[in-house]
Amino acid sequence: MRASNGGLHDPRKIMVRATNWVGDGVISLPALEALRIRFPESEIVLVAKPWVSELYLHHPAVNRQIVYDADGEHRGMGGMRKLIESLRAEQFDAAILFQNAFQAAWMAWRAKIPVRLGYARDARAMLLTDAIDVPPRAAYGHQAYYYLHLLFRAGVIEKPELPRPTNEPLLTLLETEKTWAIKQLRSLGLDGPRFLVGLNPGAHFGPAKRWQPERFAELADRLIGALHADVLIFGSPGERPLAETIAHAMKHTPTLVAGETTLRQFMALLAQCRLVVNNDSGPMHLAAALGLPQVAIFGSTNERSTGPLSTSARIVKHAVPCSPCGLRECPIDFRCMMGVTVENVHRAALELVKELNIRYDRNR
């Protein structure tokens, strides 16, 4: 169904339940911006999990955040009751649920928010005042339009269109964050003009989305030789062993920062890179949102639906009949990723560098 937008004519305060993962958070940013454009005077309060909340810091579409910490302050039934009481005290006029879970609708319902808008999925339609039917994949294509279609089909926005061109960054950093990154690189021995290449070899969803570490290692060595580059290997604390495996397999010595940064610090260091190579992952979407030139390696997932929203990104994949399967682990021979060679990615990287005329920059 399409909602009438009856409760969203002039909302004073809107709660937005953010998605739970960084990549999804980046993909939903166009919808968040469209909401801000539609209601420039409304207070938009984001409810987000701790590990994704830093993504929205300083974002002009968000007035403030309420961090939902299910492992800390809001743990258990007592913690959930505390969160719901705080949401009820806010006296929101409306809740817009980008997160698809039943709990998101239940939370908004328990908080007595009068207008509760979200997709009718996960058996939660009865808890929503505006339960929007999920559109078929053909209707929206890229996942960014999935969130835009929620607002469109609810009558909040007139057209499900990106509010800005894909050659404009979705995220910006503060000058203090950029300064921190430059000082941090200096402390790592990477001061002065450098051609920094960032590698993001992990993927939280599962091993089916990860290119082989030995190929990342060979690629890094080849890029160092071809571009006189310095290589930074990024990752979460859990991906530190993966970063170390790649470093040990290299002939040259990279700089490992995996597991050593907050999300905002990671973004600041990543933004200093002239070229980034990623799997289909949250860091891939962050690189796109920062407007960075990147090569994205795809295997088990569909680049048309979850690819980077950027004109500075190039996709490398090996087409096989079983892809995209969307599985966490390959049940057969990992043929989609095994078919992506180091030469494929190396050539795509050098072509991108040439096409965009990418040079080193002391202060990006």
C-alpha positions in Angstrom: 0.0 0.0 0.0 1.0 3.6 -0.3 0.5 5.7 2.8 -1.3 9.1 2.8 1.5 11.0 4.6 -1.3 12.0 7.0 1.0 12.5 10.0 4.0 13.9 8.3 2.7 17.3 7.0 4.8 19.3 9.5 6.5 17.1 12.0 8.3 18.9 14.8 10.5 15.9 15.7 11.3 12.7 13.7 13.0 9.6 15.0 14.9 7.6 12.4 15.9 4.1 13.2 19.2 3.6 11.4 20.4 0.4 9.9 22.7 -1.7 11.9 25.7 -2.0 9.6 28.1 0.6 8.2 27.6 -0.3 4.5 23.8 -0.2 4.8 24.2 3.1 6.7 26.1 4.6 3.8 23.6 3.3 1.3 20.7 4.9 3.3 22.3 8.3 3.4 20.6 9.6 0.2 17.2 8.8 1.8 18.3 10.5 5.0 19.3 13.6 3.0 16.0 13.5 1.1 14.2 13.5 4.4 16.1 16.5 5.5 15.4 18.4 2.3 11.7 17.6 2.7 11.6 18.7 6.3 14.4 21.3 6.7 13.1 22.7 10.0 12.3 19.4 11.7 14.5 17.9 14.4 15.8 14.5 13.1 17.0 12.2 15.8 18.8 9.1 14.8 18.6 5.9 16.9 21.7 3.8 16.0 23.9 1.0 17.3 27.3 2.1 18.8 29.4 0.7 15.9 27.6 2.6 13.3 26.7 5.8 15.1 30.1 7.5 14.3 29.1 7.4 10.6 26.5 10.1 11.2 28.6 12.4 13.4 28.6 16.0 12.0 26.1 14.9 9.2 23.9 17.9 8.3 20.8 15.7 8.0 21.0 14.6 11.7 20.4 16.9 14.6 21.5 14.4 17.2 21.7 10.7 18.0 20.4 8.3 20.7 22.9 5.4 20.8 21.2 2.1 21.3 23.7 0.0 23.2 22.2 -3.5 23.6 25.4 -4.8 25.1 25.8 -2.0 27.6 23.3 0.6 28.9 20.3 -1.0 27.2 21.2 -4.6 27.9 18.4 -7.0 28.8 14.7 -6.2 29.5 15.7 -3.5 32.0 17.9 -1.8 29.5 15.3 -2.0 26.8 12.7 -0.5 29.2 15.1 2.4 29.8 15.5 3.0 26.1 11.8 2.9 25.4 11.1 5.3 28.3 13.7 7.7 26.9 12.1 7.5 23.5 8.6 8.1 24.9 9.9 11.2 26.8 11.1 12.7 23.5 7.5 12.9 22.3 8.4 12.2 18.7 5.8 13.1 16.1 6.9 10.3 13.7 9.3 7.3 13.4 10.8 6.3 10.1 12.3 2.9 10.2 15.2 2.2 7.8 16.0 -0.9 9.8 13.7 -3.8 8.7 13.5 -5.8 12.0 10.4 -6.4 14.0 12.1 -4.9 17.1 12.4 -1.5 15.4 8.6 -1.3 14.9 7.9 -2.7 18.4 10.2 -0.2 19.9 8.5 2.7 18.1 5.1 1.3 19.1 6.0 0.9 22.7 7.4 4.5 22.7 3.9 5.6 21.6 5.1 7.4 18.6 1.9 8.3 16.7 3.2 7.9 13.1 5.3 4.7 12.5 6.5 4.3 9.0 8.4 1.3 7.6 8.3 -1.6 5.3 5.7 -4.3 6.0 8.1 -7.1 6.6 9.3 -9.3 9.5 5.6 -9.7 10.7 5.5 -6.1 11.9 2.8 -4.5 9.8 0.4 -4.5 12.7 2.7 -2.3 14.7 3.0 0.3 11.9 0.6 3.1 11.1 2.1 3.3 7.6 3.0 -0.2 6.6 4.6 0.0 3.1 4.7 -3.0 0.8 8.3 -4.0 -0.1 8.8 -3.1 -3.8 10.0 -5.7 -6.2 13.8 -5.6 -6.9 13.1 -4.5 -10.4 11.4 -1.4 -9.1 14.5 0.0 -7.4 17.7 -1.8 -8.5 20.4 -0.4 -6.3 19.8 -0.8 -2.6 20.0 3.0 -2.1 16.7 3.3 -3.9 15.2 0.7 -1.5 15.3 3.4 1.2 14.3 6.2 -1.1 11.3 4.1 -2.2 10.2 3.8 1.4 9.8 7.6 1.6 8.3 7.8 -1.9 5.7 5.1 -1.4 4.8 6.6 1.9 4.2 10.0 0.2 7.0 11.7 2.0 9.0 12.6 -1.1 7.7 13.2 -4.7 10.3 11.1 -6.5 12.6 8.2 -5.5 15.7 10.0 -6.8 19.2 10.5 -5.4 19.3 14.0 -4.0 22.8 14.6 -5.3 24.9 13.3 -8.3 27.1 10.3 -7.7 30.2 12.3 -8.4 29.6 14.3 -5.2 30.8 12.8 -1.8 28.1 11.7 0.6 30.4 12.2 3.6 32.8 14.9 4.7 35.4 15.1 7.4 36.2 17.9 9.8 39.4 19.8 9.4 40.5 18.6 12.8 40.0 15.0 11.6 42.1 15.6 8.5 44.8 17.2 10.6 44.8 14.2 12.9 45.2 11.9 9.9 48.2 13.8 8.6 49.9 13.8 12.0 49.1 10.1 12.4 50.7 9.3 9.0 53.7 11.3 10.0 54.0 9.2 13.2 53.9 6.1 11.0 56.8 7.4 8.9 54.6 8.4 6.0 55.0 12.1 6.0 55.6 14.3 3.0 54.3 13.7 -0.6 53.1 10.1 -0.8 51.0 7.9 -3.1 49.1 6.0 -0.5 47.1 2.9 -1.5 44.6 1.6 1.0 43.7 -2.1 1.1 40.5 -3.3 2.8 40.8 -7.1 2.5 38.0 -8.0 5.0 34.2 -8.3 4.6 32.1 -8.7 7.7 29.3 -10.7 6.0 31.5 -13.8 5.4 34.4 -15.4 3.5 32.4 -15.6 0.3 33.0 -11.9 -0.2 36.7 -11.9 0.4 39.3 -12.1 -2.3 42.3 -14.3 -1.4 44.9 -12.8 1.0 47.8 -14.0 -1.1 46.4 -12.1 -4.1 46.0 -9.0 -2.1 49.7 -9.4 -1.1 50.8 -9.8 -4.7 48.6 -6.9 -5.8 50.1 -4.7 -3.1 53.7 -5.5 -4.2 52.8 -4.8 -7.9 51.2 -1.4 -7.0 54.2 -0.4 -4.9 56.4 -1.1 -7.9 54.2 0.5 -10.5 53.1 3.6 -8.6 56.0 4.0 -6.1 53.2 3.6 -3.6 53.0 3.1 0.2 50.4 0.6 1.2 48.1 0.9 4.2 46.2 -2.3 5.3 43.0 -1.5 7.1 40.5 -3.6 9.0 38.6 -4.2 12.2 40.2 -5.7 15.3 38.9 -9.1 14.2 40.6 -8.7 10.8 44.0 -7.9 12.2 45.2 -11.5 11.6 44.1 -11.3 8.0 46.1 -8.0 7.6 49.1 -9.7 9.1 48.8 -12.7 6.8 48.9 -10.3 3.8 51.8 -8.4 5.2 53.8 -11.6 5.8 53.2 -12.7 2.2 54.4 -9.4 0.7 58.0 -8.7 -0.5 57.7 -5.1 0.5 56.7 -3.8 3.9 53.2 -2.3 4.3 51.8 -0.3 7.1 49.2 -2.1 9.2 46.5 0.0 10.9 43.9 -2.8 11.1 42.3 -2.8 14.5 43.9 0.4 15.6 41.3 3.1 14.7 37.8 4.2 15.5 35.4 4.4 12.6 36.0 8.2 12.2 39.8 7.7 12.4 39.6 5.0 9.8 37.6 7.4 7.6 40.2 10.1 8.1 43.1 7.9 7.2 41.3 6.3 4.3 40.6 9.8 2.9 44.4 10.3 2.7 44.7 7.5 0.2 45.0 8.2 -3.5 43.6 4.8 -4.4 41.7 2.1 -2.5 41.1 -1.6 -3.2 38.2 -3.3 -1.5 36.0 -6.3 -1.4 32.2 -5.6 -1.3 32.1 -4.3 2.2 31.4 -1.4 4.5 34.8 0.2 3.8 34.0 0.0 0.1 30.9 2.1 0.7 32.8 4.5 2.9 35.4 5.0 0.2 32.6 5.8 -2.2 30.9 8.1 0.2 34.2 10.0 0.6 34.7 10.3 -3.1 37.8 8.2 -3.3 39.1 6.4 -6.4 38.7 2.7 -5.8 38.6 -0.8 -7.3 35.9 -3.0 -5.8 36.2 -6.8 -6.2 32.9 -8.6 -6.4 32.1 -12.3 -6.3 29.1 -13.7 -4.5 27.1 -10.5 -4.5 25.5 -8.3 -7.1 27.3 -5.1 -8.0 24.1 -3.6 -9.5 22.4 -3.7 -6.1 25.2 -3.2 -3.6 28.0 -1.6 -5.7 29.7 1.7 -4.7 27.7 4.8 -5.4 30.6 6.7 -7.1 31.8 7.6 -10.5 35.3 7.1 -9.3 34.8 3.4 -8.6 35.6 0.5 -10.9 34.2 -3.1 -10.5 36.2 -6.2 -11.1 34.4 -9.5 -11.2 34.5 -12.9 -12.9 31.1 -13.9 -14.2 30.0 -17.4 -13.3 26.5 -19.0 -13.5 26.1 -19.3 -9.7 26.8 -15.7 -8.9 25.3 -13.7 -7.3 24.4 -16.3 -4.7 24.4 -14.1 -1.6 25.9 -16.9 0.6 28.3 -16.3 3.4 30.5 -19.2 2.5 30.9 -20.9 -0.9 29.6 -24.5 -0.9 31.7 -25.5 -3.9 35.0 -24.2 -5.3 34.8 -20.4 -4.8 35.0 -20.0 -8.6 33.7 -16.4 -8.6 36.6 -15.1 -6.6 39.2 -17.6 -7.8 38.4 -16.2 -11.3 39.5 -12.7 -10.4 43.2 -12.6 -11.0 45.8 -10.2 -9.7 46.3 -9.0 -13.2 42.6 -8.2 -13.5 42.7 -6.0 -10.4 46.1 -4.5 -11.1 45.1 -3.5 -14.6 41.8 -1.9 -13.4 43.8 0.1 -10.8 46.3 1.4 -13.2 43.7 2.3 -15.7 41.7 4.2 -13.1 44.9 6.1 -12.0 45.5 7.1 -15.6 41.9 7.9 -16.3 41.5 10.2 -13.3 45.0 11.5 -13.5 45.6 10.6 -9.8 48.8 12.0 -8.3 50.2 12.1 -4.8 49.0 15.0 -2.6 50.6 16.1 0.7 47.4 17.4 2.2 44.4 15.8 0.6 
